[in-house]
Amino acid sequence: MVYCETIEESKTWVCPKTGIWKVICVGGGGAGVSYFADSANSTGTAGGTTSFGSILSASGGISGIDINKDKIILYDSDHSIRRAMGINGYNGAEAYGATSGEYIGSGYGASGGAGKSNSNATSYHSGLPGDVKSVITDISEGTSIACTIGAGGTVTNKGSNNITIAFPGKSGAIIVQYLGSEM
């Protein structure tokens, strides 16, 4: 029997067959933020934790606010703040003058990007993607496991004249795959 399921919403998963299972958890991505000289900054939140019962969990990515606070940033050659560090292609892009949703990271647990929307924007930071954790474990048929999917971080303030470019993170996921009755 080949069995693989991607869980995208929180629910109780019931094991269909006793055996060895691989479980992958992806935490929610953090939201991007933009900062303005007039203090009308966007506000982003971190992504949520994804968990497969007490067996495995993956933390959500930090928001652009925490990236700025913790100085997890890169600089342009002129020493101006440019962008948060990308991780494995799941980081939201940052681009000057960008105005569309294409600057949201793609994939489970991807972070939200950010950018300058006008000359008042002083800096911008994407969030970071959620952690990815995995485990191989024995699970018995009929075992019920509470699955919690970490939500993507949100952007709650559009900033200066409501034209801030900051995007939310993507929700995480859980992937369960049956490997067989024994290793």
Sequence and secondary structure as in RCSB ss.txt:
>XXXX:A:sequence
MVYCETIEESKTWVCPKTGIWKVICVGGGGAGVSYFADSANSTGTAGGTTSFGSILSASGGISGIDINKDKIILY
DSDHSIRRAMGINGYNGAEAYGATSGEYIGSGYGASGGAGKSNSNATSYHSGLPGDVKSVITDISEGTSIACTIG
AGGTVTNKGSNNITIAFPGKSGAIIVQYLGSEM
>XXXX:A:secstr
   EEEE S EEEE SSSEEEEEEEE      EEEETTS    B     EEETTTEEE     HHHHHHHT EEE
 TTS EEEE   TT S  B TT  SGGGB  STT  B EE  STTEEEEE      EEEEEEEE TT EEEEE  
    B    GGG  EE      EEEEEEEES  
